[in-house]
Amino acid sequence: MSERGPLRLLALHGYRQSGPRFRQRTGALRKALRGRAELVPVSAPHTVPGEDGDGDDPPRGWWFSGPGTFEAAEAAAEPAGLQESLSAVAAALAEHGPFDGLLGFSQGAALAAMVCALRARGDPRFPVGFAILVAGFASRAPAHGHFYREPIALPTLHVVGDTDAVIAASLSRELARCFVEPVVLSHPGGHFVPAAAPQRKVYLDFLDRFRPGQGQAEPLEAGAV
């Protein structure tokens, strides 16, 4: 863990995004967290087939529910690519660390939740202490069910958009219930990372639990799960 300066969070983007694209889309959040937390985006190892984009920065994904496709609600019989993505996250943590926690958005939040589960079981590849999961969900793939069989004992903040038309609020709340004492922040918006004053306060209150000298605070209540 960091001894001084801002906390460092490895940032995991959503499906059809990339590390550089996620950095651009989180400018307001990075400004809101300035001096308290630094976001370090990493790109998923898989390019999304058939997607137009910058040749040097193609759209990417963390895993696929079908051949070159992804749907969060699909109970994929043969999901592909997850192990490579877990290895990519482990490599980023080792090469660019140390990191204090994770921030994930959409499919990246789903992946971060899986990393939390492995960390809670003692996996040494993932030395993180907490996660912020924005528009997250639990994978419906039966092959991924083992991540959620036991309550995940790692501190998390779950950010839920009440009008999210991509990842329904109910799916994000379902993921939160997989964790021990999750903090849930609801906002009236849709599928994005909110950073207005009300959300900023909850982010900072949560992050202050892990800042040196602050100590572990009592569990926060930002909304019912």
Helices and strands as residue ranges (DSSP letters): E 7-12, H 19-25, H 27-32, E 37-42, E 46-47, E 60-61, H 82-96, E 101-105, H 107-120, E 130-134, G 142-148, E 156-161, H 169-176, E 183-187, H 197-208
